[in-house]
């Protein structure tokens, strides 16, 4: 486990304190969770971008062409 000293504006600290209390967790848990969520979002963006570079429009169209041309059932209609 690492220790991180963090400077926050008082207003932000107070909001974090209130939200952590409302959620029944410590400020440390709240901040660690927030950092993990941000990290996951950024890493997901990187992953999707790297996958998109390997994409093939031709292969995508080939998969779409396999879908039968039928009307959707009533429960599947928009």
mmCIF file of the N, C-alpha and C atoms, coordinates in Angstrom:
data_MODEL
# 
_entry.id   MODEL 
# 
loop_
_atom_site.group_PDB 
_atom_site.id 
_atom_site.type_symbol 
_atom_site.label_atom_id 
_atom_site.label_alt_id 
_atom_site.label_comp_id 
_atom_site.label_asym_id 
_atom_site.label_entity_id 
_atom_site.label_seq_id 
_atom_site.pdbx_PDB_ins_code 
_atom_site.Cartn_x 
_atom_site.Cartn_y 
_atom_site.Cartn_z 
_atom_site.occupancy 
_atom_site.B_iso_or_equiv 
_atom_site.pdbx_formal_charge 
_atom_site.auth_seq_id 
_atom_site.auth_comp_id 
_atom_site.auth_asym_id 
_atom_site.auth_atom_id 
_atom_site.pdbx_PDB_model_num 
ATOM 1   N N  . UNK A 1 1  ? 0.857   -1.172  0.000   1.00 0.00 ? 1  UNK A N  1 
ATOM 2   C CA . UNK A 1 1  ? 0.000   0.000   0.000   1.00 0.00 ? 1  UNK A CA 1 
ATOM 3   C C  . UNK A 1 1  ? 0.901   1.232   0.000   1.00 0.00 ? 1  UNK A C  1 
ATOM 4   N N  . UNK A 1 2  ? 0.522   2.241   -0.743  1.00 0.00 ? 2  UNK A N  1 
ATOM 5   C CA . UNK A 1 2  ? 1.286   3.483   -0.828  1.00 0.00 ? 2  UNK A CA 1 
ATOM 6   C C  . UNK A 1 2  ? 0.547   4.601   -0.114  1.00 0.00 ? 2  UNK A C  1 
ATOM 7   N N  . UNK A 1 3  ? 1.311   5.575   0.318   1.00 0.00 ? 3  UNK A N  1 
ATOM 8   C CA . UNK A 1 3  ? 0.740   6.766   0.932   1.00 0.00 ? 3  UNK A CA 1 
ATOM 9   C C  . UNK A 1 3  ? 0.912   7.909   -0.053  1.00 0.00 ? 3  UNK A C  1 
ATOM 10  N N  . UNK A 1 4  ? -0.154  8.674   -0.254  1.00 0.00 ? 4  UNK A N  1 
ATOM 11  C CA . UNK A 1 4  ? -0.138  9.786   -1.189  1.00 0.00 ? 4  UNK A CA 1 
ATOM 12  C C  . UNK A 1 4  ? -0.653  11.023  -0.470  1.00 0.00 ? 4  UNK A C  1 
ATOM 13  N N  . UNK A 1 5  ? 0.148   12.057  -0.474  1.00 0.00 ? 5  UNK A N  1 
ATOM 14  C CA . UNK A 1 5  ? -0.281  13.327  0.088   1.00 0.00 ? 5  UNK A CA 1 
ATOM 15  C C  . UNK A 1 5  ? -0.920  14.128  -1.031  1.00 0.00 ? 5  UNK A C  1 
ATOM 16  N N  . UNK A 1 6  ? -2.129  14.612  -0.793  1.00 0.00 ? 6  UNK A N  1 
ATOM 17  C CA . UNK A 1 6  ? -2.890  15.253  -1.851  1.00 0.00 ? 6  UNK A CA 1 
ATOM 18  C C  . UNK A 1 6  ? -3.449  16.575  -1.359  1.00 0.00 ? 6  UNK A C  1 
ATOM 19  N N  . UNK A 1 7  ? -3.264  17.615  -2.142  1.00 0.00 ? 7  UNK A N  1 
ATOM 20  C CA . UNK A 1 7  ? -3.833  18.926  -1.806  1.00 0.00 ? 7  UNK A CA 1 
ATOM 21  C C  . UNK A 1 7  ? -5.113  19.112  -2.618  1.00 0.00 ? 7  UNK A C  1 
ATOM 22  N N  . UNK A 1 8  ? -6.189  19.402  -1.900  1.00 0.00 ? 8  UNK A N  1 
ATOM 23  C CA . UNK A 1 8  ? -7.485  19.616  -2.539  1.00 0.00 ? 8  UNK A CA 1 
ATOM 24  C C  . UNK A 1 8  ? -8.068  20.936  -2.083  1.00 0.00 ? 8  UNK A C  1 
ATOM 25  N N  . UNK A 1 9  ? -8.810  21.596  -2.940  1.00 0.00 ? 9  UNK A N  1 
ATOM 26  C CA . UNK A 1 9  ? -9.550  22.765  -2.471  1.00 0.00 ? 9  UNK A CA 1 
ATOM 27  C C  . UNK A 1 9  ? -10.534 22.329  -1.376  1.00 0.00 ? 9  UNK A C  1 
ATOM 28  N N  . UNK A 1 10 ? -10.758 23.203  -0.412  1.00 0.00 ? 10 UNK A N  1 
ATOM 29  C CA . UNK A 1 10 ? -11.641 22.860  0.702   1.00 0.00 ? 10 UNK A CA 1 
ATOM 30  C C  . UNK A 1 10 ? -13.022 22.423  0.241   1.00 0.00 ? 10 UNK A C  1 
ATOM 31  N N  . UNK A 1 11 ? -13.548 23.088  -0.777  1.00 0.00 ? 11 UNK A N  1 
ATOM 32  C CA . UNK A 1 11 ? -14.890 22.746  -1.255  1.00 0.00 ? 11 UNK A CA 1 
ATOM 33  C C  . UNK A 1 11 ? -14.938 21.323  -1.822  1.00 0.00 ? 11 UNK A C  1 
ATOM 34  N N  . UNK A 1 12 ? -13.902 20.915  -2.551  1.00 0.00 ? 12 UNK A N  1 
ATOM 35  C CA . UNK A 1 12 ? -13.843 19.572  -3.098  1.00 0.00 ? 12 UNK A CA 1 
ATOM 36  C C  . UNK A 1 12 ? -13.702 18.547  -1.985  1.00 0.00 ? 12 UNK A C  1 
ATOM 37  N N  . UNK A 1 13 ? -12.836 18.839  -1.028  1.00 0.00 ? 13 UNK A N  1 
ATOM 38  C CA . UNK A 1 13 ? -12.641 17.949  0.111   1.00 0.00 ? 13 UNK A CA 1 
ATOM 39  C C  . UNK A 1 13 ? -13.947 17.743  0.866   1.00 0.00 ? 13 UNK A C  1 
ATOM 40  N N  . UNK A 1 14 ? -14.689 18.801  1.065   1.00 0.00 ? 14 UNK A N  1 
ATOM 41  C CA . UNK A 1 14 ? -15.952 18.716  1.794   1.00 0.00 ? 14 UNK A CA 1 
ATOM 42  C C  . UNK A 1 14 ? -16.975 17.872  1.031   1.00 0.00 ? 14 UNK A C  1 
ATOM 43  N N  . UNK A 1 15 ? -17.048 18.053  -0.279  1.00 0.00 ? 15 UNK A N  1 
ATOM 44  C CA . UNK A 1 15 ? -17.974 17.248  -1.078  1.00 0.00 ? 15 UNK A CA 1 
ATOM 45  C C  . UNK A 1 15 ? -17.589 15.772  -1.050  1.00 0.00 ? 15 UNK A C  1 
ATOM 46  N N  . UNK A 1 16 ? -16.299 15.493  -1.143  1.00 0.00 ? 16 UNK A N  1 
ATOM 47  C CA . UNK A 1 16 ? -15.828 14.102  -1.070  1.00 0.00 ? 16 UNK A CA 1 
ATOM 48  C C  . UNK A 1 16 ? -16.177 13.515  0.290   1.00 0.00 ? 16 UNK A C  1 
ATOM 49  N N  . UNK A 1 17 ? -15.952 14.282  1.347   1.00 0.00 ? 17 UNK A N  1 
ATOM 50  C CA . UNK A 1 17 ? -16.257 13.815  2.699   1.00 0.00 ? 17 UNK A CA 1 
ATOM 51  C C  . UNK A 1 17 ? -17.740 13.466  2.824   1.00 0.00 ? 17 UNK A C  1 
ATOM 52  N N  . UNK A 1 18 ? -18.599 14.357  2.318   1.00 0.00 ? 18 UNK A N  1 
ATOM 53  C CA . UNK A 1 18 ? -20.038 14.123  2.413   1.00 0.00 ? 18 UNK A CA 1 
ATOM 54  C C  . UNK A 1 18 ? -20.472 12.900  1.590   1.00 0.00 ? 18 UNK A C  1 
ATOM 55  N N  . UNK A 1 19 ? -19.952 12.776  0.379   1.00 0.00 ? 19 UNK A N  1 
ATOM 56  C CA . UNK A 1 19 ? -20.320 11.648  -0.467  1.00 0.00 ? 19 UNK A CA 1 
ATOM 57  C C  . UNK A 1 19 ? -19.806 10.326  0.093   1.00 0.00 ? 19 UNK A C  1 
ATOM 58  N N  . UNK A 1 20 ? -18.597 10.340  0.630   1.00 0.00 ? 20 UNK A N  1 
ATOM 59  C CA . UNK A 1 20 ? -18.050 9.119   1.233   1.00 0.00 ? 20 UNK A CA 1 
ATOM 60  C C  . UNK A 1 20 ? -18.888 8.711   2.443   1.00 0.00 ? 20 UNK A C  1 
ATOM 61  N N  . UNK A 1 21 ? -19.261 9.678   3.252   1.00 0.00 ? 21 UNK A N  1 
ATOM 62  C CA . UNK A 1 21 ? -20.087 9.392   4.426   1.00 0.00 ? 21 UNK A CA 1 
ATOM 63  C C  . UNK A 1 21 ? -21.435 8.824   3.996   1.00 0.00 ? 21 UNK A C  1 
ATOM 64  N N  . UNK A 1 22 ? -22.038 9.436   2.976   1.00 0.00 ? 22 UNK A N  1 
ATOM 65  C CA . UNK A 1 22 ? -23.331 8.976   2.462   1.00 0.00 ? 22 UNK A CA 1 
ATOM 66  C C  . UNK A 1 22 ? -23.234 7.542   1.953   1.00 0.00 ? 22 UNK A C  1 
ATOM 67  N N  . UNK A 1 23 ? -22.089 7.210   1.356   1.00 0.00 ? 23 UNK A N  1 
ATOM 68  C CA . UNK A 1 23 ? -21.869 5.874   0.806   1.00 0.00 ? 23 UNK A CA 1 
ATOM 69  C C  . UNK A 1 23 ? -21.387 4.886   1.863   1.00 0.00 ? 23 UNK A C  1 
ATOM 70  N N  . UNK A 1 24 ? -21.089 5.386   3.062   1.00 0.00 ? 24 UNK A N  1 
ATOM 71  C CA . UNK A 1 24 ? -20.645 4.508   4.146   1.00 0.00 ? 24 UNK A CA 1 
ATOM 72  C C  . UNK A 1 24 ? -19.228 4.009   3.994   1.00 0.00 ? 24 UNK A C  1 
ATOM 73  N N  . UNK A 1 25 ? -18.379 4.814   3.349   1.00 0.00 ? 25 UNK A N  1 
ATOM 74  C CA . UNK A 1 25 ? -16.982 4.431   3.159   1.00 0.00 ? 25 UNK A CA 1 
ATOM 75  C C  . UNK A 1 25 ? -16.072 5.571   3.613   1.00 0.00 ? 25 UNK A C  1 
ATOM 76  N N  . UNK A 1 26 ? -14.795 5.266   3.733   1.00 0.00 ? 26 UNK A N  1 
ATOM 77  C CA . UNK A 1 26 ? -13.833 6.291   4.129   1.00 0.00 ? 26 UNK A CA 1 
ATOM 78  C C  . UNK A 1 26 ? -13.495 7.190   2.942   1.00 0.00 ? 26 UNK A C  1 
ATOM 79  N N  . UNK A 1 27 ? -12.925 8.339   3.245   1.00 0.00 ? 27 UNK A N  1 
ATOM 80  C CA . UNK A 1 27 ? -12.456 9.237   2.183   1.00 0.00 ? 27 UNK A CA 1 
ATOM 81  C C  . UNK A 1 27 ? -11.394 8.523   1.344   1.00 0.00 ? 27 UNK A C  1 
ATOM 82  N N  . UNK A 1 28 ? -10.516 7.771   1.994   1.00 0.00 ? 28 UNK A N  1 
ATOM 83  C CA . UNK A 1 28 ? -9.482  7.022   1.262   1.00 0.00 ? 28 UNK A CA 1 
ATOM 84  C C  . UNK A 1 28 ? -10.110 6.053   0.267   1.00 0.00 ? 28 UNK A C  1 
ATOM 85  N N  . UNK A 1 29 ? -11.131 5.316   0.725   1.00 0.00 ? 29 UNK A N  1 
ATOM 86  C CA . UNK A 1 29 ? -11.806 4.376   -0.173  1.00 0.00 ? 29 UNK A CA 1 
ATOM 87  C C  . UNK A 1 29 ? -12.479 5.112   -1.320  1.00 0.00 ? 29 UNK A C  1 
ATOM 88  N N  . UNK A 1 30 ? -13.092 6.251   -1.019  1.00 0.00 ? 30 UNK A N  1 
ATOM 89  C CA . UNK A 1 30 ? -13.773 7.032   -2.050  1.00 0.00 ? 30 UNK A CA 1 
ATOM 90  C C  . UNK A 1 30 ? -12.787 7.495   -3.114  1.00 0.00 ? 30 UNK A C  1 
ATOM 91  N N  . UNK A 1 31 ? -11.673 8.062   -2.682  1.00 0.00 ? 31 UNK A N  1 
ATOM 92  C CA . UNK A 1 31 ? -10.676 8.584   -3.625  1.00 0.00 ? 31 UNK A CA 1 
ATOM 93  C C  . UNK A 1 31 ? -10.029 7.444   -4.419  1.00 0.00 ? 31 UNK A C  1 
ATOM 94  N N  . UNK A 1 32 ? -9.742  6.319   -3.754  1.00 0.00 ? 32 UNK A N  1 
ATOM 95  C CA . UNK A 1 32 ? -9.161  5.176   -4.466  1.00 0.00 ? 32 UNK A CA 1 
ATOM 96  C C  . UNK A 1 32 ? -10.131 4.650   -5.524  1.00 0.00 ? 32 UNK A C  1 
ATOM 97  N N  . UNK A 1 33 ? -11.407 4.588   -5.181  1.00 0.00 ? 33 UNK A N  1 
ATOM 98  C CA . UNK A 1 33 ? -12.428 4.135   -6.127  1.00 0.00 ? 33 UNK A CA 1 
ATOM 99  C C  . UNK A 1 33 ? -12.560 5.104   -7.294  1.00 0.00 ? 33 UNK A C  1 
ATOM 100 N N  . UNK A 1 34 ? -12.548 6.401   -7.008  1.00 0.00 ? 34 UNK A N  1 
ATOM 101 C CA . UNK A 1 34 ? -12.643 7.411   -8.064  1.00 0.00 ? 34 UNK A CA 1 
ATOM 102 C C  . UNK A 1 34 ? -11.437 7.318   -9.006  1.00 0.00 ? 34 UNK A C  1 
ATOM 103 N N  . UNK A 1 35 ? -10.251 7.118   -8.440  1.00 0.00 ? 35 UNK A N  1 
ATOM 104 C CA . UNK A 1 35 ? -9.044  6.993   -9.269  1.00 0.00 ? 35 UNK A CA 1 
ATOM 105 C C  . UNK A 1 35 ? -9.119  5.733   -10.128 1.00 0.00 ? 35 UNK A C  1 
ATOM 106 N N  . UNK A 1 36 ? -9.620  4.642   -9.559  1.00 0.00 ? 36 UNK A N  1 
ATOM 107 C CA . UNK A 1 36 ? -9.748  3.391   -10.308 1.00 0.00 ? 36 UNK A CA 1 
ATOM 108 C C  . UNK A 1 36 ? -10.754 3.538   -11.447 1.00 0.00 ? 36 UNK A C  1 
ATOM 109 N N  . UNK A 1 37 ? -11.860 4.233   -11.205 1.00 0.00 ? 37 UNK A N  1 
ATOM 110 C CA . UNK A 1 37 ? -12.852 4.458   -12.253 1.00 0.00 ? 37 UNK A CA 1 
ATOM 111 C C  . UNK A 1 37 ? -12.269 5.291   -13.397 1.00 0.00 ? 37 UNK A C  1 
ATOM 112 N N  . UNK A 1 38 ? -11.537 6.329   -13.064 1.00 0.00 ? 38 UNK A N  1 
ATOM 113 C CA . UNK A 1 38 ? -10.928 7.185   -14.087 1.00 0.00 ? 38 UNK A CA 1 
ATOM 114 C C  . UNK A 1 38 ? -9.899  6.390   -14.889 1.00 0.00 ? 38 UNK A C  1 
ATOM 115 N N  . UNK A 1 39 ? -9.088  5.612   -14.178 1.00 0.00 ? 39 UNK A N  1 
ATOM 116 C CA . UNK A 1 39 ? -8.076  4.806   -14.835 1.00 0.00 ? 39 UNK A CA 1 
ATOM 117 C C  . UNK A 1 39 ? -8.724  3.795   -15.782 1.00 0.00 ? 39 UNK A C  1 
ATOM 118 N N  . UNK A 1 40 ? -9.804  3.146   -15.335 1.00 0.00 ? 40 UNK A N  1 
ATOM 119 C CA . UNK A 1 40 ? -10.496 2.172   -16.178 1.00 0.00 ? 40 UNK A CA 1 
ATOM 120 C C  . UNK A 1 40 ? -11.046 2.833   -17.437 1.00 0.00 ? 40 UNK A C  1 
ATOM 121 N N  . UNK A 1 41 ? -11.596 4.026   -17.292 1.00 0.00 ? 41 UNK A N  1 
ATOM 122 C CA . UNK A 1 41 ? -12.141 4.739   -18.449 1.00 0.00 ? 41 UNK A CA 1 
ATOM 123 C C  . UNK A 1 41 ? -11.041 5.050   -19.454 1.00 0.00 ? 41 UNK A C  1 
ATOM 124 N N  . UNK A 1 42 ? -9.914  5.543   -18.971 1.00 0.00 ? 42 UNK A N  1 
ATOM 125 C CA . UNK A 1 42 ? -8.819  5.897   -19.879 1.00 0.00 ? 42 UNK A CA 1 
ATOM 126 C C  . UNK A 1 42 ? -8.210  4.663   -20.535 1.00 0.00 ? 42 UNK A C  1 
ATOM 127 N N  . UNK A 1 43 ? -8.046  3.590   -19.761 1.00 0.00 ? 43 UNK A N  1 
ATOM 128 C CA . UNK A 1 43 ? -7.480  2.366   -20.328 1.00 0.00 ? 43 UNK A CA 1 
ATOM 129 C C  . UNK A 1 43 ? -8.444  1.733   -21.323 1.00 0.00 ? 43 UNK A C  1 
ATOM 130 N N  . UNK A 1 44 ? -9.731  1.829   -21.073 1.00 0.00 ? 44 UNK A N  1 
ATOM 131 C CA . UNK A 1 44 ? -10.717 1.308   -22.017 1.00 0.00 ? 44 UNK A CA 1 
ATOM 132 C C  . UNK A 1 44 ? -10.662 2.087   -23.317 1.00 0.00 ? 44 UNK A C  1 
ATOM 133 N N  . UNK A 1 45 ? -10.531 3.400   -23.204 1.00 0.00 ? 45 UNK A N  1 
ATOM 134 C CA . UNK A 1 45 ? -10.413 4.235   -24.400 1.00 0.00 ? 45 UNK A CA 1 
ATOM 135 C C  . UNK A 1 45 ? -9.187  3.832   -25.220 1.00 0.00 ? 45 UNK A C  1 
ATOM 136 N N  . UNK A 1 46 ? -8.053  3.609   -24.544 1.00 0.00 ? 46 UNK A N  1 
ATOM 137 C CA . UNK A 1 46 ? -6.833  3.177   -25.241 1.00 0.00 ? 46 UNK A CA 1 
ATOM 138 C C  . UNK A 1 46 ? -7.041  1.827   -25.917 1.00 0.00 ? 46 UNK A C  1 
ATOM 139 N N  . UNK A 1 47 ? -7.697  0.900   -25.205 1.00 0.00 ? 47 UNK A N  1 
ATOM 140 C CA . UNK A 1 47 ? -7.938  -0.438  -25.741 1.00 0.00 ? 47 UNK A CA 1 
ATOM 141 C C  . UNK A 1 47 ? -8.806  -0.372  -26.994 1.00 0.00 ? 47 UNK A C  1 
ATOM 142 N N  . UNK A 1 48 ? -9.887  0.392   -26.920 1.00 0.00 ? 48 UNK A N  1 
ATOM 143 C CA . UNK A 1 48 ? -10.792 0.505   -28.069 1.00 0.00 ? 48 UNK A CA 1 
ATOM 144 C C  . UNK A 1 48 ? -10.083 1.152   -29.250 1.00 0.00 ? 48 UNK A C  1 
ATOM 145 N N  . UNK A 1 49 ? -9.276  2.163   -28.961 1.00 0.00 ? 49 UNK A N  1 
ATOM 146 C CA . UNK A 1 49 ? -8.529  2.817   -30.037 1.00 0.00 ? 49 UNK A CA 1 
ATOM 147 C C  . UNK A 1 49 ? -7.551  1.854   -30.695 1.00 0.00 ? 49 UNK A C  1 
ATOM 148 N N  . UNK A 1 50 ? -6.846  1.055   -29.895 1.00 0.00 ? 50 UNK A N  1 
ATOM 149 C CA . UNK A 1 50 ? -5.887  0.107   -30.472 1.00 0.00 ? 50 UNK A CA 1 
ATOM 150 C C  . UNK A 1 50 ? -6.604  -0.971  -31.279 1.00 0.00 ? 50 UNK A C  1 
ATOM 151 N N  . UNK A 1 51 ? -7.773  -1.422  -30.792 1.00 0.00 ? 51 UNK A N  1 
ATOM 152 C CA . UNK A 1 51 ? -8.560  -2.413  -31.531 1.00 0.00 ? 51 UNK A CA 1 
ATOM 153 C C  . UNK A 1 51 ? -9.084  -1.836  -32.839 1.00 0.00 ? 51 UNK A C  1 
ATOM 154 N N  . UNK A 1 52 ? -9.473  -0.555  -32.818 1.00 0.00 ? 52 UNK A N  1 
ATOM 155 C CA . UNK A 1 52 ? -10.026 0.052   -34.028 1.00 0.00 ? 52 UNK A CA 1 
ATOM 156 C C  . UNK A 1 52 ? -8.985  0.134   -35.141 1.00 0.00 ? 52 UNK A C  1 
ATOM 157 N N  . UNK A 1 53 ? -7.723  0.228   -34.778 1.00 0.00 ? 53 UNK A N  1 
ATOM 158 C CA . UNK A 1 53 ? -6.662  0.299   -35.785 1.00 0.00 ? 53 UNK A CA 1 
ATOM 159 C C  . UNK A 1 53 ? -6.504  -1.029  -36.526 1.00 0.00 ? 53 UNK A C  1 
ATOM 160 N N  . UNK A 1 54 ? -6.957  -2.120  -35.888 1.00 0.00 ? 54 UNK A N  1 
ATOM 161 C CA . UNK A 1 54 ? -6.870  -3.437  -36.524 1.00 0.00 ? 54 UNK A CA 1 
ATOM 162 C C  . UNK A 1 54 ? -8.159  -3.798  -37.253 1.00 0.00 ? 54 UNK A C  1 
ATOM 163 N N  . UNK A 1 55 ? -9.141  -2.912  -37.216 1.00 0.00 ? 55 UNK A N  1 
ATOM 164 C CA . UNK A 1 55 ? -10.455 -3.212  -37.783 1.00 0.00 ? 55 UNK A CA 1 
ATOM 165 C C  . UNK A 1 55 ? -10.401 -3.322  -39.301 1.00 0.00 ? 55 UNK A C  1 
ATOM 166 N N  . UNK A 1 56 ? -11.324 -4.107  -39.801 1.00 0.00 ? 56 UNK A N  1 
ATOM 167 C CA . UNK A 1 56 ? -11.436 -4.284  -41.248 1.00 0.00 ? 56 UNK A CA 1 
ATOM 168 C C  . UNK A 1 56 ? -12.892 -4.061  -41.642 1.00 0.00 ? 56 UNK A C  1 
ATOM 169 N N  . UNK A 1 57 ? -13.126 -3.067  -42.479 1.00 0.00 ? 57 UNK A N  1 
ATOM 170 C CA . UNK A 1 57 ? -14.487 -2.796  -42.941 1.00 0.00 ? 57 UNK A CA 1 
ATOM 171 C C  . UNK A 1 57 ? -15.017 -3.993  -43.735 1.00 0.00 ? 57 UNK A C  1 
ATOM 172 N N  . UNK A 1 58 ? -14.160 -4.633  -44.492 1.00 0.00 ? 58 UNK A N  1 
ATOM 173 C CA . UNK A 1 58 ? -14.557 -5.788  -45.298 1.00 0.00 ? 58 UNK A CA 1 
ATOM 174 C C  . UNK A 1 58 ? -15.037 -6.933  -44.399 1.00 0.00 ? 58 UNK A C  1 
ATOM 175 N N  . UNK A 1 59 ? -14.301 -7.229  -43.327 1.00 0.00 ? 59 UNK A N  1 
ATOM 176 C CA . UNK A 1 59 ? -14.703 -8.300  -42.401 1.00 0.00 ? 59 UNK A CA 1 
ATOM 177 C C  . UNK A 1 59 ? -15.988 -7.927  -41.656 1.00 0.00 ? 59 UNK A C  1 
ATOM 178 N N  . UNK A 1 60 ? -16.108 -6.661  -41.284 1.00 0.00 ? 60 UNK A N  1 
ATOM 179 C CA . UNK A 1 60 ? -17.313 -6.193  -40.605 1.00 0.00 ? 60 UNK A CA 1 
ATOM 180 C C  . UNK A 1 60 ? -18.532 -6.382  -41.503 1.00 0.00 ? 60 UNK A C  1 
ATOM 181 N N  . UNK A 1 61 ? -18.400 -5.997  -42.747 1.00 0.00 ? 61 UNK A N  1 
ATOM 182 C CA . UNK A 1 61 ? -19.505 -6.137  -43.689 1.00 0.00 ? 61 UNK A CA 1 
ATOM 183 C C  . UNK A 1 61 ? -19.842 -7.608  -43.910 1.00 0.00 ? 61 UNK A C  1 
ATOM 184 N N  . UNK A 1 62 ? -18.833 -8.476  -43.928 1.00 0.00 ? 62 UNK A N  1 
ATOM 185 C CA . UNK A 1 62 ? -19.071 -9.910  -44.106 1.00 0.00 ? 62 UNK A CA 1 
ATOM 186 C C  . UNK A 1 62 ? -19.904 -10.465 -42.951 1.00 0.00 ? 62 UNK A C  1 
ATOM 187 N N  . UNK A 1 63 ? -19.637 -10.015 -41.748 1.00 0.00 ? 63 UNK A N  1 
ATOM 188 C CA . UNK A 1 63 ? -20.425 -10.454 -40.589 1.00 0.00 ? 63 UNK A CA 1 
ATOM 189 C C  . UNK A 1 63 ? -21.850 -9.931  -40.692 1.00 0.00 ? 63 UNK A C  1 
ATOM 190 N N  . UNK A 1 64 ? -22.007 -8.660  -41.049 1.00 0.00 ? 64 UNK A N  1 
ATOM 191 C CA . UNK A 1 64 ? -23.344 -8.085  -41.186 1.00 0.00 ? 64 UNK A CA 1 
ATOM 192 C C  . UNK A 1 64 ? -24.155 -8.809  -42.255 1.00 0.00 ? 64 UNK A C  1 
ATOM 193 N N  . UNK A 1 65 ? -23.490 -9.250  -43.302 1.00 0.00 ? 65 UNK A N  1 
ATOM 194 C CA . UNK A 1 65 ? -24.185 -9.946  -44.387 1.00 0.00 ? 65 UNK A CA 1 
ATOM 195 C C  . UNK A 1 65 ? -24.746 -11.293 -43.947 1.00 0.00 ? 65 UNK A C  1 
ATOM 196 N N  . UNK A 1 66 ? -24.281 -11.833 -42.842 1.00 0.00 ? 66 UNK A N  1 
ATOM 197 C CA . UNK A 1 66 ? -24.772 -13.119 -42.327 1.00 0.00 ? 66 UNK A CA 1 
ATOM 198 C C  . UNK A 1 66 ? -26.091 -12.978 -41.580 1.00 0.00 ? 66 UNK A C  1 
ATOM 199 N N  . UNK A 1 67 ? -26.476 -11.753 -41.265 1.00 0.00 ? 67 UNK A N  1 
ATOM 200 C CA . UNK A 1 67 ? -27.711 -11.533 -40.513 1.00 0.00 ? 67 UNK A CA 1 
ATOM 201 C C  . UNK A 1 67 ? -28.890 -11.720 -41.444 1.00 0.00 ? 67 UNK A C  1 
ATOM 202 N N  . UNK A 1 68 ? -29.832 -12.594 -41.059 1.00 0.00 ? 68 UNK A N  1 
ATOM 203 C CA . UNK A 1 68 ? -30.985 -12.811 -41.943 1.00 0.00 ? 68 UNK A CA 1 
ATOM 204 C C  . UNK A 1 68 ? -31.847 -11.560 -42.070 1.00 0.00 ? 68 UNK A C  1 
ATOM 205 N N  . UNK A 1 69 ? -32.407 -11.377 -43.241 1.00 0.00 ? 69 UNK A N  1 
ATOM 206 C CA . UNK A 1 69 ? -33.254 -10.214 -43.501 1.00 0.00 ? 69 UNK A CA 1 
ATOM 207 C C  . UNK A 1 69 ? -34.705 -10.590 -43.179 1.00 0.00 ? 69 UNK A C  1 
ATOM 208 N N  . UNK A 1 70 ? -35.039 -10.550 -41.897 1.00 0.00 ? 70 UNK A N  1 
ATOM 209 C CA . UNK A 1 70 ? -36.390 -10.900 -41.444 1.00 0.00 ? 70 UNK A CA 1 
ATOM 210 C C  . UNK A 1 70 ? -36.900 -9.789  -40.527 1.00 0.00 ? 70 UNK A C  1 
ATOM 211 N N  . UNK A 1 71 ? -38.199 -9.694  -40.424 1.00 0.00 ? 71 UNK A N  1 
ATOM 212 C CA . UNK A 1 71 ? -38.808 -8.712  -39.524 1.00 0.00 ? 71 UNK A CA 1 
ATOM 213 C C  . UNK A 1 71 ? -38.572 -9.152  -38.084 1.00 0.00 ? 71 UNK A C  1 
ATOM 214 N N  . UNK A 1 72 ? -38.305 -8.196  -37.183 1.00 0.00 ? 72 UNK A N  1 
ATOM 215 C CA . UNK A 1 72 ? -38.103 -8.558  -35.778 1.00 0.00 ? 72 UNK A CA 1 
ATOM 216 C C  . UNK A 1 72 ? -39.423 -9.003  -35.134 1.00 0.00 ? 72 UNK A C  1 
ATOM 217 N N  . UNK A 1 73 ? -39.299 -9.816  -34.093 1.00 0.00 ? 73 UNK A N  1 
ATOM 218 C CA . UNK A 1 73 ? -40.485 -10.214 -33.348 1.00 0.00 ? 73 UNK A CA 1 
ATOM 219 C C  . UNK A 1 73 ? -41.017 -8.986  -32.614 1.00 0.00 ? 73 UNK A C  1 
ATOM 220 N N  . UNK A 1 74 ? -42.279 -9.027  -32.227 1.00 0.00 ? 74 UNK A N  1 
ATOM 221 C CA . UNK A 1 74 ? -42.929 -7.874  -31.593 1.00 0.00 ? 74 UNK A CA 1 
ATOM 222 C C  . UNK A 1 74 ? -42.152 -7.347  -30.391 1.00 0.00 ? 74 UNK A C  1 
ATOM 223 N N  . UNK A 1 75 ? -41.640 -8.247  -29.559 1.00 0.00 ? 75 UNK A N  1 
ATOM 224 C CA . UNK A 1 75 ? -40.938 -7.796  -28.344 1.00 0.00 ? 75 UNK A CA 1 
ATOM 225 C C  . UNK A 1 75 ? -39.551 -7.197  -28.647 1.00 0.00 ? 75 UNK A C  1 
ATOM 226 N N  . UNK A 1 76 ? -39.090 -7.338  -29.885 1.00 0.00 ? 76 UNK A N  1 
ATOM 227 C CA . UNK A 1 76 ? -37.796 -6.774  -30.266 1.00 0.00 ? 76 UNK A CA 1 
ATOM 228 C C  . UNK A 1 76 ? -37.916 -5.462  -31.054 1.00 0.00 ? 76 UNK A C  1 
ATOM 229 N N  . UNK A 1 77 ? -39.114 -5.035  -31.315 1.00 0.00 ? 77 UNK A N  1 
ATOM 230 C CA . UNK A 1 77 ? -39.303 -3.799  -32.079 1.00 0.00 ? 77 UNK A CA 1 
ATOM 231 C C  . UNK A 1 77 ? -39.018 -2.581  -31.207 1.00 0.00 ? 77 UNK A C  1 
ATOM 232 N N  . UNK A 1 78 ? -38.531 -1.529  -31.846 1.00 0.00 ? 78 UNK A N  1 
ATOM 233 C CA . UNK A 1 78 ? -38.296 -0.264  -31.142 1.00 0.00 ? 78 UNK A CA 1 
ATOM 234 C C  . UNK A 1 78 ? -39.544 0.572   -31.119 1.00 0.00 ? 78 UNK A C  1 
# 
